[in-house]
Structure formats: C-alpha cells, structure tokens
Amino acid sequence: MEKAWRVEFRNVGSSYFPQSRVECHYSISSQHTWASHDWVGLFKVGWSSVKDYHTFVWALAPEGYQEGTDVNCCVNFQGTSPSP
C-alpha cells in the first residue's frame, strides 16, 4: 500500500523565540496537487482552528517542480521588530 501522506514537516522545533526568523522545511508527496492558495502558518500552542494562525506565508511550488513527484520545500518566516 502506498503512503497516504501529502505534506510532512521536518525538524519542527517545540518553541521559537519571538521576533526570530523561522525556517520551515517540509516534504510534499506525489499525491499533493498544488493550488494557488496553499500556505504554511505558524500557530500558538493549543490552537483549535485554522483561523488561529499567528502568521503565514504562501507555499509556492519550487522552480522546476513537476506535478506527481515528491519534493522537498522550505519557507521562511521573517522575524519582526517589536512595536515601540
């Protein structure tokens, strides 16, 4: 039987410092179909709804990606400065 996963996150930290840059690595299986509205979000511990995200970035298909193949991806969340 083939793997059922479509997205698998790798090296996920249990916590991050506020205002720090976060690099998010993940793998997409060949069963995933890219859509223009795919995104990756950061959530606070205890989240209960997809609307509970702290921030997000669009997950764009990597350059040269061919539909129907497994691929490794990475998105970056930029740290922000605290408000004065």
QUINORDA-V828419 format. One record per residue. N is the residue number from 0. RES is the residue in one letter. PHI is phi in degrees with one decimal (none if undefined). D_CENTER is the distance of its C-alpha to the mean C-alpha in whole Angstrom. Layout:
# QUINORDA-V828419
n=N res=RES phi=PHI d_center=D_CENTER
n=N res=RES phi=PHI d_center=D_CENTER
This chain:
# QUINORDA-V828419
n=0 res=M phi=none d_center=26
n=1 res=E phi=-77.2 d_center=23
n=2 res=K phi=-59.3 d_center=20
n=3 res=A phi=-92.4 d_center=18
n=4 res=W phi=-68.0 d_center=15
n=5 res=R phi=-117.3 d_center=12
n=6 res=V phi=-130.1 d_center=9
n=7 res=E phi=-130.5 d_center=9
n=8 res=F phi=-85.1 d_center=7
n=9 res=R phi=-120.7 d_center=10
n=10 res=N phi=52.7 d_center=12
n=11 res=V phi=-81.2 d_center=10
n=12 res=G phi=-76.7 d_center=13
n=13 res=S phi=-82.6 d_center=15
n=14 res=S phi=-159.5 d_center=15
n=15 res=Y phi=-137.1 d_center=15
n=16 res=F phi=-75.7 d_center=18
n=17 res=P phi=-57.0 d_center=18
n=18 res=Q phi=64.1 d_center=18
n=19 res=S phi=-94.8 d_center=16
n=20 res=R phi=-77.6 d_center=14
n=21 res=V phi=-120.6 d_center=10
n=22 res=E phi=-103.8 d_center=9
n=23 res=C phi=-113.6 d_center=6
n=24 res=H phi=-102.0 d_center=7
n=25 res=Y phi=-153.5 d_center=7
n=26 res=S phi=-115.8 d_center=9
n=27 res=I phi=-113.8 d_center=10
n=28 res=S phi=-81.7 d_center=14
n=29 res=S phi=-63.4 d_center=17
n=30 res=Q phi=-79.4 d_center=17
n=31 res=H phi=-78.5 d_center=14
n=32 res=T phi=-113.5 d_center=15
n=33 res=W phi=-65.7 d_center=13
n=34 res=A phi=-132.7 d_center=14
n=35 res=S phi=-66.9 d_center=14
n=36 res=H phi=-107.2 d_center=13
n=37 res=D phi=-71.9 d_center=9
n=38 res=W phi=-146.1 d_center=7
n=39 res=V phi=-121.9 d_center=3
n=40 res=G phi=-120.5 d_center=6
n=41 res=L phi=-103.3 d_center=8
n=42 res=F phi=-123.3 d_center=11
n=43 res=K phi=-74.7 d_center=14
n=44 res=V phi=-55.8 d_center=16
n=45 res=G phi=90.6 d_center=18
n=46 res=W phi=-59.9 d_center=16
n=47 res=S phi=-129.8 d_center=17
n=48 res=S phi=-143.9 d_center=16
n=49 res=V phi=-61.2 d_center=13
n=50 res=K phi=-77.7 d_center=15
n=51 res=D phi=-87.0 d_center=15
n=52 res=Y phi=-69.9 d_center=12
n=53 res=H phi=-86.0 d_center=13
n=54 res=T phi=-156.7 d_center=11
n=55 res=F phi=-149.8 d_center=8
n=56 res=V phi=-135.0 d_center=8
n=57 res=W phi=-70.7 d_center=8
n=58 res=A phi=-99.4 d_center=7
n=59 res=L phi=-88.7 d_center=10
n=60 res=A phi=-63.7 d_center=12
n=61 res=P phi=-64.9 d_center=13
n=62 res=E phi=-57.3 d_center=17
n=63 res=G phi=82.8 d_center=19
n=64 res=Y phi=-62.6 d_center=17
n=65 res=Q phi=-117.0 d_center=19
n=66 res=E phi=-52.5 d_center=19
n=67 res=G phi=89.0 d_center=19
n=68 res=T phi=-121.2 d_center=18
n=69 res=D phi=-75.0 d_center=16
n=70 res=V phi=-149.6 d_center=13
n=71 res=N phi=-96.1 d_center=11
n=72 res=C phi=-132.5 d_center=8
n=73 res=C phi=-151.2 d_center=7
n=74 res=V phi=-125.9 d_center=6
n=75 res=N phi=-120.6 d_center=9
n=76 res=F phi=-103.8 d_center=10
n=77 res=Q phi=-82.9 d_center=13
n=78 res=G phi=-67.1 d_center=16
n=79 res=T phi=-116.8 d_center=18
n=80 res=S phi=-79.2 d_center=22
n=81 res=P phi=-66.1 d_center=23
n=82 res=S phi=-68.6 d_center=26
n=83 res=P phi=-69.9 d_center=29
